[in-house]
């Protein structure tokens, strides 16, 4: 899954460690100690990602690969 940011940036969700809401902005902290920022709430970021997937439910298979399910 991806986080689609308002300025056209995209962050792979597997890299995200935490989403922190502070002063009307959402800080996106990643595993490599980098950070991004968004005006969107975590819920809005999730909805944008789901719209990109076309409403598919994404689940992880036992082998660890991601598969889309309609």
N, CA, C and O of each residue as an XYZ file, in Angstrom:
280
protein
N       0.842     -1.171      0.000
C       0.000      0.000      0.000
C       0.893      1.242      0.000
O       2.033      1.211      0.464
N       0.354      2.306     -0.520
C       1.098      3.547     -0.622
C       0.351      4.674      0.066
O      -0.876      4.650      0.162
N       1.098      5.666      0.547
C       0.513      6.914      1.017
C       0.707      7.929     -0.088
O       1.839      8.183     -0.502
N      -0.376      8.516     -0.574
C      -0.313      9.514     -1.630
C      -0.426     10.890     -0.991
O      -1.457     11.232     -0.411
N       0.633     11.672     -1.099
C       0.682     12.972     -0.461
C       0.192     14.058     -1.410
O       0.166     13.868     -2.626
N      -0.194     15.191     -0.848
C      -0.826     16.235     -1.640
C       0.108     16.871     -2.658
O      -0.370     17.411     -3.656
N       1.390     16.831     -2.454
C       2.317     17.472     -3.389
C       2.808     16.508     -4.464
O       3.768     16.809     -5.173
N       2.157     15.353     -4.590
C       2.517     14.383     -5.608
C       3.485     13.320     -5.129
O       3.839     12.414     -5.884
N       3.915     13.422     -3.887
C       4.816     12.423     -3.334
C       4.081     11.142     -2.984
O       2.878     11.144     -2.726
N       4.829     10.051     -2.981
C       4.279      8.741     -2.638
C       5.253      8.064     -1.682
O       6.463      8.074     -1.912
N       4.728      7.478     -0.612
C       5.551      6.747      0.344
C       5.022      5.324      0.447
O       3.822      5.114      0.623
N       5.907      4.360      0.339
C       5.543      2.957      0.498
C       5.193      2.706      1.959
O       6.008      2.972      2.842
N       3.999      2.200      2.223
C       3.506      2.012      3.582
C       4.406      1.086      4.402
O       4.492      1.237      5.621
N       5.076      0.132      3.752
C       5.958     -0.777      4.485
C       7.112     -0.042      5.148
O       7.707     -0.566      6.089
N       7.443      1.159      4.684
C       8.516      1.955      5.269
C       8.047      2.784      6.458
O       8.869      3.256      7.243
N       6.738      2.967      6.601
C       6.197      3.856      7.634
C       6.215      3.177      9.003
O       5.741      2.054      9.177
N       6.777      3.900      9.958
C       6.825      3.428     11.342
C       5.684      4.039     12.148
O       5.081      3.371     12.988
N       5.390      5.330     11.885
C       4.338      6.006     12.649
C       3.776      7.186     11.867
O       4.469      7.814     11.067
N       2.501      7.469     12.122
C       1.845      8.682     11.646
C       1.471      9.465     12.901
O       0.740      8.965     13.756
N       1.972     10.686     13.008
C       1.744     11.488     14.205
C       1.027     12.772     13.814
O       1.538     13.555     13.013
N      -0.149     12.985     14.376
C      -0.940     14.185     14.084
C      -0.536     15.265     15.076
O      -0.607     15.064     16.288
N      -0.106     16.427     14.549
C       0.378     17.500     15.416
C       0.169     18.848     14.734
O       0.598     19.042     13.596
N      -0.474     19.761     15.410
C      -0.693     21.124     14.906
C      -1.325     21.150     13.511
O      -0.911     21.938     12.661
N      -2.320     20.296     13.273
C      -3.031     20.293     12.008
C      -2.287     19.636     10.859
O      -2.725     19.729      9.712
N      -1.189     18.985     11.136
C      -0.414     18.296     10.104
C      -0.138     16.868     10.572
O      -0.165     16.582     11.769
N       0.125     15.980      9.623
C       0.475     14.598      9.948
C       1.942     14.389      9.596
O       2.338     14.536      8.439
N       2.745     14.044     10.602
C       4.149     13.709     10.373
C       4.221     12.226     10.055
O       3.592     11.405     10.724
N       4.992     11.887      9.028
C       5.143     10.503      8.583
C       6.575     10.093      8.871
O       7.502     10.549      8.201
N       6.760      9.235      9.862
C       8.090      8.785     10.251
C       8.363      7.432      9.609
O       7.521      6.537      9.668
N       9.543      7.276      8.991
C       9.861      6.045      8.267
C      11.010      5.284      8.925
O      11.727      5.819      9.770
N      11.167      4.030      8.521
C      12.153      3.136      9.111
C      13.585      3.624      8.904
O      14.461      3.295      9.703
N      13.842      4.394      7.860
C      15.204      4.879      7.617
C      15.457      6.237      8.289
O      16.387      6.954      7.921
N      14.626      6.576      9.269
C      14.723      7.810     10.054
C      14.447      9.076      9.261
O      14.760     10.172      9.727
N      13.873      8.950      8.083
C      13.447     10.140      7.358
C      12.010     10.444      7.765
O      11.342      9.616      8.384
N      11.550     11.620      7.417
C      10.188     12.005      7.782
C       9.582     12.807      6.652
O      10.275     13.518      5.924
N       8.280     12.679      6.521
C       7.519     13.472      5.578
C       6.427     14.183      6.334
O       6.261     13.971      7.535
N       5.688     15.016      5.655
C       4.615     15.738      6.301
C       3.454     15.899      5.338
O       3.646     16.011      4.127
N       2.252     15.910      5.885
C       1.050     16.053      5.076
C       0.012     16.850      5.852
O      -0.015     16.818      7.083
N      -0.840     17.563      5.129
C      -1.959     18.235      5.784
C      -3.127     17.272      5.952
O      -4.063     17.551      6.700
N      -3.073     16.128      5.250
C      -4.146     15.142      5.355
C      -4.081     14.404      6.690
O      -3.006     14.213      7.257
N      -5.247     13.995      7.180
C      -5.291     13.158      8.378
C      -4.892     11.735      7.993
O      -4.948     11.387      6.814
N      -4.492     10.907      8.956
C      -4.192      9.507      8.632
C      -5.359      8.812      7.929
O      -5.137      7.999      7.031
N      -6.594      9.119      8.323
C      -7.766      8.504      7.693
C      -7.884      8.926      6.225
O      -8.228      8.109      5.371
N      -7.603     10.186      5.933
C      -7.656     10.663      4.547
C      -6.557     10.016      3.714
O      -6.789      9.657      2.560
N      -5.369      9.864      4.280
C      -4.278      9.200      3.564
C      -4.653      7.764      3.230
O      -4.372      7.285      2.131
N      -5.290      7.074      4.180
C      -5.736      5.698      3.954
C      -6.774      5.651      2.828
O      -6.704      4.782      1.959
N      -7.724      6.570      2.840
C      -8.778      6.601      1.811
C      -8.184      6.866      0.428
O      -8.624      6.270     -0.555
N      -7.192      7.751      0.340
C      -6.547      8.035     -0.948
C      -5.869      6.780     -1.490
O      -5.943      6.505     -2.688
N      -5.207      6.014     -0.615
C      -4.558      4.778     -1.043
C      -5.564      3.754     -1.530
O      -5.321      3.068     -2.523
N      -6.690      3.643     -0.845
C      -7.721      2.685     -1.241
C      -8.348      3.068     -2.579
O      -8.660      2.194     -3.387
N      -8.534      4.367     -2.820
C      -9.068      4.811     -4.110
C      -8.098      4.468     -5.233
O      -8.519      4.075     -6.321
N      -6.809      4.615     -4.975
C      -5.798      4.280     -5.976
C      -5.869      2.802     -6.338
O      -5.693      2.439     -7.501
N      -6.123      1.954     -5.355
C      -6.216      0.516     -5.599
C      -7.536      0.129     -6.253
O      -7.748     -1.045     -6.556
N      -8.408      1.074     -6.473
C      -9.686      0.802     -7.118
C     -10.639      0.040     -6.222
O     -11.480     -0.719     -6.704
N     -10.509      0.239     -4.912
C     -11.407     -0.412     -3.975
C     -11.037     -1.847     -3.666
O     -11.791     -2.546     -2.988
N      -9.883     -2.304     -4.153
C      -9.468     -3.681     -3.877
C      -9.083     -3.826     -2.407
O      -8.544     -2.901     -1.801
N      -9.364     -4.988     -1.850
C      -8.842     -5.336     -0.547
C      -7.485     -5.987     -0.779
O      -7.368     -6.917     -1.578
N      -6.480     -5.512     -0.097
C      -5.141     -6.078     -0.275
C      -4.822     -6.912      0.948
O      -4.951     -6.451      2.082
N      -4.405     -8.146      0.705
C      -4.046     -9.003      1.822
C      -2.692     -9.620      1.545
O      -2.252     -9.686      0.397
N      -2.042    -10.065      2.583
C      -0.737    -10.676      2.424
C      -0.899    -12.181      2.404
O      -1.573    -12.753      3.261
N      -0.281    -12.821      1.425
C      -0.352    -14.277      1.316
C       0.600    -14.907      2.325
O       1.469    -14.216      2.857
N       0.458    -16.200      2.603
C       1.373    -16.871      3.532
C       2.832    -16.783      3.075
O       3.738    -16.855      3.905
N       3.070    -16.631      1.787
C       4.432    -16.525      1.266
C       5.004    -15.132      1.459
O       6.174    -14.900      1.156
N       4.202    -14.202      1.957
C       4.672    -12.857      2.209
C       4.482    -11.893      1.068
O       4.832    -10.720      1.199
N       3.938    -12.343     -0.056
C       3.715    -11.418     -1.170
C       2.317    -10.839     -1.073
O       1.409    -11.476     -0.539
N       2.145     -9.650     -1.581
C       0.839     -9.007     -1.508
C       0.025     -9.363     -2.731
O       0.534     -9.408     -3.851
N      -1.269     -9.619     -2.489
C      -2.164     -9.973     -3.592
C      -3.435     -9.152     -3.443
O      -3.948     -8.968     -2.339
N      -3.934     -8.664     -4.570
C      -5.196     -7.922     -4.552
C      -6.364     -8.889     -4.606
O      -6.298     -9.922     -5.273
N      -7.426     -8.551     -3.906
C      -8.627     -9.380     -3.907
C      -9.820     -8.479     -4.159
O     -10.002     -7.488     -3.452
N     -10.620     -8.796     -5.133
C     -11.808     -7.989     -5.436
C     -13.013     -8.546     -4.759
O     -14.107     -7.999     -4.898
